[in-house]
Structures are given as structure tokens and as C-alpha cells.
Amino acid sequence: MDIKVQPMGDYQTNCYIVTVDKKDFIIDPGVDALRWIKQNVTNPVAILNTHGHFDHVWSNTAVQNEYNLKIYTPKDDNFMLEKDPYGMGMPPSCADVLIEPDEEISISNRISNWVNVYRVYRSDQWTYIH
């Protein structure tokens, strides 16, 4: 396994490329992530959003259009991809696969388990991928 990370945008939100068995999983393609992603992937297979905040999903559409990938997002966060609730001018996107809490999914013959973790001071759900 190889993990690449790059902070994106004003909020310096990390975008990850996790390579397993020569397959690249793109995690949280934030603001202006496409250029970095293009420089660092050879076989992209999926876009994984840990949650729907704009700084984690900003480049979903650009990356999806470039590589014809499916977007995987926690079900309860999909509205944030489509509606830009923070009014930041984020390009809209729509998940192809909505992940239920604690659902185990298979992507490209790899098993990924999405587990929701709750922040103590907010009710937002966060996602853990392993």
C-alpha cells in the first residue's frame, strides 16, 4: 500500500491517493485537486468522500469527468454535494454510490468498511475508511 497526501485550498484539506494492488483510490478531492491527482495516479478506480463538506468534495465533478469514476459518499451527506449548502460556489456533484452507516462495500475487489464516528461537540457524522 502506498499513501500520497496533499493539502488543498485555503483550508488545506488533505486529499489522499491510496494505492493498493496498483489501483488508486482518490479520497476527498478538495479545492483544485485535479492537477495534483493527474500527476500522481496511474490507475484510478474510485472517488471516496469521507463526508460532504465543500473542502472535501470540491473537485468531485472534475475528477469524475477526467477519469469516468464512481463517487462513493455517506448517504446522509449527499445533499451537501448537490446543493452547496455553505454557499462557497462549489461545483455540484452527485454520488453514484450512497454508503449506509457501518455498511461494508467492495470496490474493485477490495473490501472497504465505512464506519461513522461522531464528534463530541457537533452532530456531524465522519467516515473512517480502512
SULDA-V160002 format. One record per residue. N is the residue number from 1. RES is the residue in one letter. PHI is phi in radians with two decimals (NA if undefined). Layout:
[[N,RES,PHI] [N,RES,PHI]]
//
This chain:
[[1,M,NA] [2,D,-2.21] [3,I,-2.16] [4,K,-1.93] [5,V,-2.45] [6,Q,-2.55] [7,P,-1.18] [8,M,-2.18] [9,G,1.24] [10,D,-1.06] [11,Y,-1.53] [12,Q,0.92] [13,T,-1.33] [14,N,-1.23] [15,C,-1.87] [16,Y,-2.08] [17,I,-2.14] [18,V,-1.87] [19,T,-1.86] [20,V,-2.28] [21,D,0.89] [22,K,1.12] [23,K,-2.05] [24,D,-1.73] [25,F,-1.80] [26,I,-1.69] [27,I,-2.03] [28,D,0.99] [29,P,-1.30] [30,G,-1.35] [31,V,-1.03] [32,D,1.00] [33,A,-1.43] [34,L,-1.01] [35,R,-1.03] [36,W,-1.12] [37,I,-1.06] [38,K,-1.04] [39,Q,-1.37] [40,N,-2.22] [41,V,-2.02] [42,T,-2.14] [43,N,-2.52] [44,P,-1.20] [45,V,-2.13] [46,A,-2.90] [47,I,-1.91] [48,L,-2.00] [49,N,-1.78] [50,T,-1.26] [51,H,-2.88] [52,G,-1.68] [53,H,-1.12] [54,F,-0.91] [55,D,-1.31] [56,H,-1.84] [57,V,-2.18] [58,W,-0.88] [59,S,-1.70] [60,N,-0.87] [61,T,-1.13] [62,A,-1.08] [63,V,-1.22] [64,Q,-1.08] [65,N,-1.15] [66,E,-1.18] [67,Y,-2.05] [68,N,0.96] [69,L,-1.85] [70,K,-1.46] [71,I,-1.81] [72,Y,-1.92] [73,T,-2.49] [74,P,-1.01] [75,K,-0.91] [76,D,-1.26] [77,D,-1.84] [78,N,-1.05] [79,F,-1.04] [80,M,-1.22] [81,L,-1.24] [82,E,-1.50] [83,K,-1.96] [84,D,0.89] [85,P,-1.12] [86,Y,-1.58] [87,G,1.11] [88,M,-1.66] [89,G,1.46] [90,M,-1.14] [91,P,-1.12] [92,P,-1.23] [93,S,-2.53] [94,C,-2.51] [95,A,-1.17] [96,D,-1.49] [97,V,-2.28] [98,L,-1.71] [99,I,-1.73] [100,E,-1.35] [101,P,-0.98] [102,D,1.11] [103,E,-1.35] [104,E,-1.73] [105,I,-2.22] [106,S,-2.02] [107,I,-2.17] [108,S,0.91] [109,N,1.14] [110,R,-1.99] [111,I,-1.67] [112,S,-2.15] [113,N,-1.95] [114,W,-1.72] [115,V,-2.11] [116,N,-1.37] [117,V,-2.12] [118,Y,-1.77] [119,R,-1.33] [120,V,-1.16] [121,Y,-1.66] [122,R,-2.51] [123,S,-1.68] [124,D,-1.10] [125,Q,-1.68] [126,W,-2.08] [127,T,-2.07] [128,Y,-1.99] [129,I,-2.07] [130,H,-2.45]]
//
